[in-house]
């Protein structure tokens, strides 16, 4: 189901950054599966990514900036 939702997201938003697709997918899945990570993103506590085992600062920087807020909002509306 999550794979299908990610495919729908890609179809709807058509990311042009092909090299960033693995990062987008990992970010999407991490937000869905890990509530603590989602909390870090929601609260903009980005310094906590330095010690986060699920998604690091390096991982976060690999996500194009416009998707850093777009994907969390999509997750919230799709999976309330």
C-alpha positions as CSV (number, residue, x, y, z in Angstrom):
1,X,0.0,0.0,0.0
2,X,2.8,2.5,0.9
3,X,4.6,1.7,-2.4
4,X,1.3,2.5,-4.3
5,X,0.9,5.8,-2.3
6,X,4.5,6.8,-3.1
7,X,3.8,6.0,-6.8
8,X,0.7,8.2,-6.7
9,X,2.7,11.0,-5.0
10,X,5.3,10.8,-7.8
11,X,2.5,10.8,-10.5
12,X,0.8,13.8,-8.9
13,X,3.9,15.9,-8.2
14,X,6.2,14.7,-11.0
15,X,9.5,15.4,-9.3
16,X,12.1,16.4,-11.9
17,X,15.0,15.6,-9.7
18,X,15.5,12.0,-10.8
19,X,18.7,11.6,-8.8
20,X,16.8,12.5,-5.7
21,X,14.1,9.7,-6.1
22,X,15.8,7.3,-3.6
23,X,16.0,10.1,-1.0
24,X,12.3,11.1,-1.6
25,X,11.2,7.5,-1.2
26,X,13.2,6.9,1.9
27,X,11.9,10.2,3.4
28,X,8.3,9.2,2.5
29,X,8.6,5.8,4.2
30,X,10.5,7.2,7.2
31,X,7.8,9.7,7.9
32,X,5.1,7.1,7.6
33,X,6.8,4.4,9.7
34,X,8.6,6.3,12.4
35,X,6.5,8.7,14.5
36,X,9.6,10.1,16.3
37,X,11.1,11.1,13.0
38,X,7.8,12.6,11.9
39,X,7.8,14.6,15.2
40,X,11.3,15.9,14.5
41,X,10.2,17.1,11.1
42,X,6.8,18.5,12.3
43,X,8.5,20.5,15.1
44,X,11.4,21.5,13.0
45,X,13.9,20.1,15.5
46,X,16.4,19.4,12.8
47,X,19.4,19.3,15.1
48,X,17.9,16.0,16.4
49,X,18.7,14.5,13.0
50,X,22.3,14.4,14.0
51,X,21.6,11.5,16.3
52,X,18.6,10.0,14.6
53,X,19.2,6.4,13.5
54,X,16.3,6.4,11.0
55,X,17.1,9.5,8.9
56,X,20.3,11.6,9.3
57,X,21.2,15.1,8.4
58,X,22.9,13.8,5.3
59,X,19.7,12.0,4.3
60,X,17.6,15.1,4.9
61,X,19.9,17.2,2.8
62,X,19.5,14.8,-0.1
63,X,15.8,15.6,-0.2
64,X,15.2,18.6,-2.4
65,X,14.0,21.5,-0.2
66,X,10.5,21.8,-1.7
67,X,9.7,18.2,-0.8
68,X,10.9,18.6,2.8
69,X,7.5,20.2,3.6
70,X,5.4,18.8,0.8
71,X,5.9,15.1,1.7
72,X,5.0,15.5,5.4
73,X,1.8,17.4,4.4
74,X,1.0,14.7,1.9
75,X,1.5,11.9,4.5
76,X,-0.7,13.8,7.0
77,X,-3.6,14.2,4.5
78,X,-3.3,10.8,3.0
79,X,-2.9,8.8,6.2
80,X,-4.8,10.9,8.9
